Amino acid sequence: MKLGFDAKSNINRVLESWRSSDDPSSGEITYGVERHELVQSVIRKKGMPTFRRLKMRVEISPT
């Protein structure tokens, strides 16, 4: 599984919650990696950041 921003395809991959245990459609909570000045992991609820971790260890692997 890949998570985060792919510069080649310009796609940001995130994990998204289910609406409920019986309904696998998109829920309101997401987790992703964002690149600003620093790389951050962010949990969002209804699009608003609820948790942000600034200092992440980043490993770059060749693709």
N, C-alpha and C positions, 0 to 999 in steps of 0.2 A: 504494500500500500504506500502510495506517495502522499505527502502532506506538505503544503506550502506553495510558494510561488515558483512557477517554471518560466524562466526568462525566454526560453526558445519559443514556446507556444503562447506566452503571455496569459497563462491560466493560473489562478490561485485556487488550490485544492483545499477544501475544509471538510471537517466532520460535521454532520448535521443530525440532530436528534429526530426521533420519530414523534409524531403527534401524540400517540398513545401506544400501549403494548399491543393493542388490537389493530391499530391503524398505522401502517408504515409510511404514510405520506410525510412530507417535510414538517418538522416541528419548529419551535421558536428559539431553540438554543443551538449555537454553532461554536466550534472550536477550530482555530486556525493559526497559521503563522503569518505575520505581517511584516513587511520590510518598510521601515521609515529611515530615520538616521541609524537606528539600531534594529536588529531583528527582535521581534516580540511575539510571544504566544498570547493569544487573546481568546477569551470566552465571551460571547455576545448573547444577549437575550433580547429578542425582537429588534435586532440590529444595533442595540446600544451595548457598549463594552461594560461587562460586569466584573471581569478580572483581567488583569494584564500583568505579564511578567516580562520585565525588560531585558535582563541579562540571561541570554540563552547560549548554551554551547552549540555552535554550529559546525556540522561536519559536511564538507562538500565532497561528494563522490562523483567520479566521472560517469557520464551517461552516454 
